[in-house]
Amino acid sequence: MDSEVLVAGETLVDFIPDAPGPLAGVESFSRRPGGAPANVAVGLARLDRTPWFCSAVATDPFGEFLASTLDEEGIPDRFVVRDPDRQTALAFVSHGTDADREFTFYRSDTADVHLDTSVVDDATLESVEVVAVGGVSLSVEPARSATFDLVERARARGCLVLFDPNYRPELWHDDPGPVIRRMLARTDVLKVSDEDLSGPGLPSDPSGLLDAVDDAVFLTEGGAGARLLADDGSPWGAGEWRHGGFRVDDVVDTTGAGDAFTAGIIAGLVDGDAPEDLLAFANAVAAASTTSRGAVTALPDRDAVARIRER
């Protein structure tokens, strides 16, 4: 297989509640595959842009479930390291009445913490156009060092690095600010939500974000859609573009919508889409993902995206 995209980071299990409300009041959950990078990888596969995926997956029953899911989605296992010595990270999701969500993690020395990016050889990076990483793998060692090693090798070989901070404060045990700023200095394209702007290490205004990275910033704004701000070095030159998003009346679960948007961005980058088309496509991917439960399980194919855009 040859792919123009490499995604690296955690694969874990999300437990989705059967009803909205505080976690303490939830009686039953549905098990779903998750982890932002895994969501992005599967999202790309469903958009017919199957990437390489670098991750660490346990061999416990939850890990077997995740490995089977990746296989069923057509994700190649060449860079998916199986870890027999550790357990799978778990995330319990709680939903408000508006379908927005919060996460409670069980992640102590789990397989994903021991991400090994050395398995990605330099020859593969030579053929890759986009490398995508997220902030969860930066929250703890040794995944942090492994992620930086991959990014630095990728940049040395001309890959475009896309970073999603995906800030989860409960996963950090040291000051995130210096780590996030270090990654921004190695980032070409930043995908960030309006919620992320209050997190450490990130400038609070979009122009500051653009100054912190090399080429471009995609800023998602919930129901208001998304913006793209770009410098001269971006694939589109300097400019600012906005798309108002798509109205979805039957929102069920927003878990993974940001990851769906990221998959749409990467697909558009690989396809060489114009800014307006890229924003519309990524917004439609995100909107389509909110119409069913779960993250990976809710990711749409191109037909579902087309139906959203036709509304």
N, C-alpha and C positions, 0 to 999 in steps of 0.2 A: 504493500500500500504506500502511496505517496499522498501527503496532505500538505496544504499550505498553512495549517494552523496547528499549534500545540497549546493545550490547556493543562495547567498544573495546579494541584492543590487537593483539598480534602474531599473524601467521600464518606458520608455518614448516614444514619437512619433518622428520619423525622417521624415523630409520632403526632398525628393530626387529631385533634379532639373531635368528638361527635357533636359537640354543641359549643356555642360561644360562651365566654365568661372566664373568670379567674381559673388558673390551673388547679387550685385546690378543690374546686367543685366539679371537675371533669371526671366522669365515671369510666369512660372507655375511649380508646384511641384507635386509629388505623395506622398501620406501619407503612411508611413510604420511603423510598430511596431519596437521598438529598445530599447536601453539601454544595455550596455555590459553584465551585469549579465543575463538579460532576453535572450539575444542572446545565451549565453552559455547554459542556461537551455533548450531552444528550440533545440539548436544544439545537446545536449545530447539526448533529446527525439527522434530526427530524427535518431540518431545513436543507437536507441533501448536501451538507458541507462537513462530512465526518472528519473530526480532528484526531490527531494523536492526543492521548491523555496520560499524564504522569500522575500517579497517585499511589498511596499505600493503603492496602485493604487487608483486614484481619482474616484469619481462617476460622473464626468462631461462627456460629450459625448466622448472626447478622452479617458478617463479612461474606459468607457464602451467598446470602441473599443479594448483597450489593454486587458481587462479582457476576452472578447470574443475570442481574439486571443490565449491567454494562454489556455483557455478551449479547443479550437479546436485543439491545439497542444498536448493535453493530459497532461498538466502541472497541478498537483493537487493544489487546492486553499486553502489547510489547513492553510498555513502560509502566504497567500497573504491577507493583511489587506486592506479593502476598506475604503477610507478617504472621507467623504462627505463634509468636510470643506475647501478643498484645490483643486487647479487645477493641471492639468497634465503638467509636464515639456516637452518642445518642443526643438528640435534641427534641425536647417536648415543646410543642407549639401551643400557645393560647391565643384565642381569637376574641376581639371585641365585636360588638354588634354590627360594625361597619366592615367586617371581614379582614381588618388589619390584624397583624400578629406580633407576638413577642415570643422569645425563645428562652428556654431553660436548658442548659447544656450539662451533660455528664461526659466529661472529656479530661481524664487524668492519665497521662502516659499511654494514650490510645494509639492505634496504628497510624492514624493520620499525622500525629505529632512527629512521627519518625519518617516523614517524607524524604525520599532519596531521589534527587534529581540527577545524580551522577550516571544513572542508567540511560539518560538521554545523551546519545553520542553527538559529537560535533558535526558529523556528516549529516545527521538528521536536521540539525539546526541550519545548516547551509541551505537546505531545501525548503525551510519554513519561512513564511512571510510574516505571520503574526504569532506572538507568544502572549498568552493571557494568564494572569495570576491574580490572586485575591488577598485580602488582608488577614483572613483567619490563619493562614499558614505563617504569617509574620508574627503572630501573637506569642509564640513560644519556640524555644530551641528543642531539637535541631532543625525543625522545619523552616525556621527563619533563615538560617545560614544557607540551607539547601535552596531556598527560593531565590535569595540574592545571587548565589552562584549561577543558577540557571539564567537569571535575567542578565547578568553581566556577560556570560558566554553568548547569549542570544544577541545582545546589542553589538558585541564584537564581530558578529557575523551578519550584521545588517538587518536583523529581524526588528519589526515594529513591536514594542512592548505595550500591552494594554493592561492597566491596573484598575481594579475595583476595590476600594478600601474596606467595604463591607464591615464597618466597625462594630464589634461586639464587646463592650467594655468588660463584661464578666469573664472574658477569656484572657485578658491581659493581666500579668502580675508585675509588670514594670511599666515605665512611662512610655506610652505609645508614640508620643510626639516625635522624638528623634528617629525612630524606626520608620514612621510614615514619611517624614521629610526625606530620609535617605532613599526610600523607594520612589518618591515623586521625582527626585533628581535623576532617576533611571527610567522614567516613564515617558513614552511618546504620546499615548492616548489615555486619558483618564476618564473613567466612567464613575460618576458620583451622584448620589441622590441629594435632594435638598435637606434631608435629615442628617446626612453625613457632614454637612457644613458646620455643625456644632461640635464635631468631634475633634480630638487633638491632632495637631500636625498639619491640618488643612487650613488654608486661608479661608476666611468667612465670606468672601465675595468672589464671584465668578472670574473677574479680571485677575485677581490674585492667583486663582487656580491656574489660569492660563500661563501666567508668568512662572509658575512652579514646575511646569512640565514642558516637554519639547515642542509638541505639535498641536494638540487639540484636547478639548474637554467636552464630554457629553454630560449634561446636567438634567437628571430626571426630576419632574416636579409633580408627581402624583397624577391626579386627575387633570392637571393643566397641561400635560404632555411633557415635552422635553426640548432642550436647547442644545445646539452645537456651537462652540466658540473655537475658532481655529486661527493659528498663526501662519506666517508665510511658508513655513516648512511642512505644513500639513498636505495631504493628498489633494486638498481643494483650494489651497491658498488661504489667505487671511479672510476672515468674515465671521458673521454670526447669523445663524438660522434657527428658526423655531417651528415646532409642529404642535398643535393643540391637543393631540391625542385622539382617541376614539371612545365614544360613549358606550359603555357596556351596562345594560340594565340587569343582567343576571349574574352579578359578581358573587362568587361562592367563596373564593380563597385567594388572597394576594400573595401567599407563600411562593417565592421563586419568580415573581413577576419581574423584579430587577434583573435576575439572571437571564430570564427570557429576553429582556431588552438587550442585554450584553451579547447574547447569541445573535440577535438581529443586527447589532452593530458590526460584529465580526464578519457575518455573512455578507453584509453590505460592503465592508472594506475589501474583502476578497473579490467580490464581484465588481468593484470599481464604481459603485453607485454614486450619483450626485448627492449633495447634502440633503436636499429636500426629499428625494426618494429614500435615502437611507433612514432619515428620521421617521418618515411615514411607515416604513417597513418595520423598524425596530419597535415603534409604538404599537403597531398592530400585533406583533408577536407577543408583546407584554400583555396587551388587552385580551388576546385570545387565551392566554395562560390563566386568567383569573376566573374562567367559567367552569372549572372543576377543581376538586380537592387535590392537594399535594403540590410538590414542586416538579420533580421529574415526570410524574404521571400526568401532569397537566400541560406539559409543553406541547405546543401545536406543530402540525406539519404545514407545508405551504398552502394546501387547500384551505385549512382553517384560517390562516392569515389572510388569504384572499377574500374569504367571506367577511371578515371584519372590515377590510378596506372597502368593500362594496356597499357597506351600510350607509 
